[in-house]
């Protein structure tokens, strides 16, 4: 099945070329990679210019430009609507997510799941300002939703396209897509992934 990679981007001029190189040279998915979709969420630096230049040189790269900063959920929603692959990968464009984790998530998806969520088990963040509040929030969300995930905030997720049909995203809803899918009978799981420094 063909893969679409969806990346919301905001002022990432320093990381874009590195990330594109990592994605294009990921040999485990090279034959199945249909498109790499960058959604420029109103960047004010050279991000859009760099992306447009890359798209001219490589037909795998597609660029959606939003007129202003609408936020990650709107950007991901635009990418999903535009994508054509049967498997959708969402991830951050700031190099926090490592593309080398994509194959292991794909392997889990093949085990009969509809969604595989990345779990930043060893986060490279400040403990009291980021890690601890995140752990508390994830615990509360899991208790309320009855969907036991460790890391709702990790953007690296892999979906079977059909499971997203009919879902309209708004607010910060992209974090809670696994809950909606689980409540509607979808099978979800998670997999530990690397977390690189911001």
N, C-alpha and C positions, 0 to 999 in steps of 0.2 A: 504494500500500500504506500502511496506517495505521501510525503511529509511536507507540511508547511510550518515554518518557524516564524513566530510572531513576536516582534520586539518593540514595545513602546519606548520612545527615545525623547529625552529632554536635555539639551545642552550636554551632549556627550562627545564633543569633538575630539577629545583625547583618547577615547576608547574605541571608537567606531572601526577604524582600520584594523586594529588588533583583533577585535571580535569577528569581523568579516573573515579575516585570514583563518582564525580558529575554526569557524563554522564550515567554510569551504573545504578546508583540509581535513575534516573529520571523516576519515575513510570508512568508518563503520556505517555511515548513512549516505555516503556519496551517491550511490546508485538509486536511492529512494528519495533523495532531496528534490522537491519540486520547486520550492521558492523560499526565499528569505524576505519576509515582509517587515520593513521598518516603518513605524508610524511616528513621524516627527510631530511631537505634541507642542508645537509653537515655540521651538527653540529660538534663542536670541543670539547664539554664537554661530560658528561655521558648520554646525551639524548637518543642516539641510544641504548645503553646498557640497560637502564631502559625500553625502549619501547619493545625491543626484549624479555626481561624477562616477561613483562606483556602479550605479545602476546602468550608466551608459556603457561601461566596460564589461559588465557581467549580467546576462539576461536572467540569472537566478534571483537577482536582487530587485525587489519592488519597493517603491517609496510612496507612502501616503503622507501628505502634508496637511495638518490641521491648521486652521487660521489663527488659533490662539491656544493657550494651555488649558485643555479641558480635563486633564487628570488621567491617571493610568487606566481606570476602568473604561472610559470613553475610547482611549487609544486601543486598548485590547479588543473592545467591541468592534471598532472599525476594521481591525486586522482580521478578526474572525469572519466578518461579513465579506471581506475582500478575498479571503483565502480560498483555495480550490483543492487542497489536499484532503485525504481521508483521515490522516493523523495530524493533529494540531499540537505544536509545542509552543508554550509561552515562556518567556524568560526575560530577565533584566538585560539592559544593554550597557551597564556600567562595569562589567567584568566581575561582578559579585558571583554570578552563576558561571560555572565552568561547563562549556559545551561538551567536554569529555564525559559528563554525567548522562548525557542524552541517551546513549546506547543502553545503559543499564535500566533506565526508566522504560525504554521501548521494550526491553526484554520482559519486564514485569507486566506491561500492558498485554503482551502476547499470552499471559497466563489467565486470560479471561476477564480482565478488569476493563472498565470504561474510562477510568481516570487514574493516573499515578501522580501523586504530589511529592515534590521535593521536600526533604526535611533537613534543614541546616543544623545537623546534630552538634557540630562544633563551630559555632558562630565566631567570626572574627570581628567582634563588636565590643563596645564598653559594656560591662556587666550591669551596672546599676541603671544606666540611662536607656539601654536598649534590650539586653538579654532578659533581665528579670521582668520588666513590664511585659515583654512579649510572652514569656512563659506563663505569667499570670493570666494574660488575655487569652492565650490558647487553651489553658485549662478551663477557664470559664465558658468559652465558646463550645468546647467539647462537651462539657457537662450539660449546658442548655440545649444544644442541638442533638445530643446523643450520637454524634459523629466523631469518633476518637482519632483526631489528628494532632500531631505535635507542633505543626508549623503552618498555620493558615497564611502567614505573611510571605512565604517563599513563592516568588513568581514562577519559578521553574516547575511547570506542570505539563503533563501530556494527556491529551484527550482523544477519544475516538470522535470523529466529527459528528456523527448522528446523535450523540448524546447531548449535544449543545443546540440541536434544532429547537427553535421556539423560545430559547432563553434570551431575554432582553436585559442588558446590563445597564446599571446606573449607580450613581453614588460611588461607594467603595465595594460594590458587590462582587468584583472579580475575585476577592479573597474568599468569598463564601460560595462560589460555584460548586465545590465538592459537596457542601451541605445540601444544596438544592437537588443535585444529582442523586445523592444518597436517599433523600426523602422521596424521590420519584423512582426508586428501585434500581438505580445504577450501582455498579460495583466499584468501590474506590479503595485504594491502598496508598501507601507512602514508601519512599525509599530514601535513605540517607544520601545527601549530596554534599559536595565540598562547598565551602563558603569562603570566597576570597576577600581580601581587604578592599574596602571602598576606595 
